[in-house]
Amino acid sequence: MRIRLDDLAEFDLGLVQLVLAARRSAAAAGKSLALAAPASGALRTTLDRAGFLAIDPADPLGGPAFWLQATDIP
């Protein structure tokens, strides 16, 4: 499943935590959850301020690889 978050103008840590929890639940069920496009705008600002982009890049569930390396889909 891919989710699109780039249309949202505001983010808080609650939404970030919800996305990460959903991703971990999907992984535990053998499914995947990804972003439709790399984090940008308000989401990227929130992630940067909260330190999520400084997390170990090898973390497959919540590090920069998840937030920044998504591929855009129509």
C-alpha positions as CSV (number, residue, x, y, z in Angstrom):
1,M,0.0,0.0,0.0
2,R,1.2,3.5,-0.8
3,I,-0.1,6.6,1.0
4,R,0.1,10.1,-0.2
5,L,0.8,12.8,2.4
6,D,2.1,15.6,0.2
7,D,-1.3,17.3,0.1
8,L,-1.4,18.0,3.8
9,A,-0.4,21.5,4.9
10,E,0.3,20.7,8.6
11,F,1.8,17.7,10.4
12,D,2.4,16.9,14.0
13,L,4.3,14.0,15.6
14,G,1.0,12.2,16.2
15,L,0.6,11.7,12.5
16,V,4.2,10.6,12.1
17,Q,3.8,8.1,14.9
18,L,0.6,6.8,13.3
19,V,2.3,6.3,9.9
20,L,5.2,4.5,11.6
21,A,2.9,2.3,13.6
22,A,0.9,1.4,10.5
23,R,4.1,0.5,8.7
24,R,5.4,-1.7,11.5
25,S,2.0,-3.5,11.7
26,A,2.0,-4.0,7.9
27,A,5.5,-5.4,8.1
28,A,4.5,-7.8,10.9
29,A,1.7,-9.0,8.7
30,G,4.0,-9.6,5.7
31,K,2.6,-6.5,3.9
32,S,4.2,-3.2,3.0
33,L,3.3,0.4,3.5
34,A,5.2,3.2,1.7
35,L,4.9,6.8,0.8
36,A,3.7,7.7,-2.7
37,A,6.3,10.5,-2.8
38,P,9.3,11.5,-0.8
39,A,8.5,13.7,2.3
40,S,8.5,17.3,1.4
41,G,7.1,20.6,2.7
42,A,5.5,20.6,6.1
43,L,6.1,16.8,6.6
44,R,9.8,17.1,5.9
45,T,10.1,20.1,8.2
46,T,8.3,18.1,11.0
47,L,10.5,15.1,10.4
48,D,13.7,17.2,10.5
49,R,12.8,19.0,13.6
50,A,11.8,15.8,15.4
51,G,15.1,14.1,14.4
52,F,13.5,11.4,12.2
53,L,15.9,12.2,9.4
54,A,18.9,11.7,11.6
55,I,17.8,8.1,12.6
56,D,20.1,5.3,11.5
57,P,19.7,5.1,7.7
58,A,19.7,1.3,7.9
59,D,16.4,1.4,9.9
60,P,14.0,0.0,7.3
61,L,10.9,1.1,9.1
62,G,11.5,4.7,10.2
63,G,14.7,6.1,9.0
64,P,15.5,8.4,6.1
65,A,15.2,5.6,3.6
66,F,11.5,5.3,4.3
67,W,10.7,9.1,4.4
68,L,12.9,10.3,1.5
69,Q,13.3,7.5,-1.1
70,A,9.7,6.9,-2.1
71,T,8.8,6.9,-5.7
72,D,6.0,9.1,-7.0
73,I,2.9,7.3,-8.5
74,P,0.1,9.0,-10.4
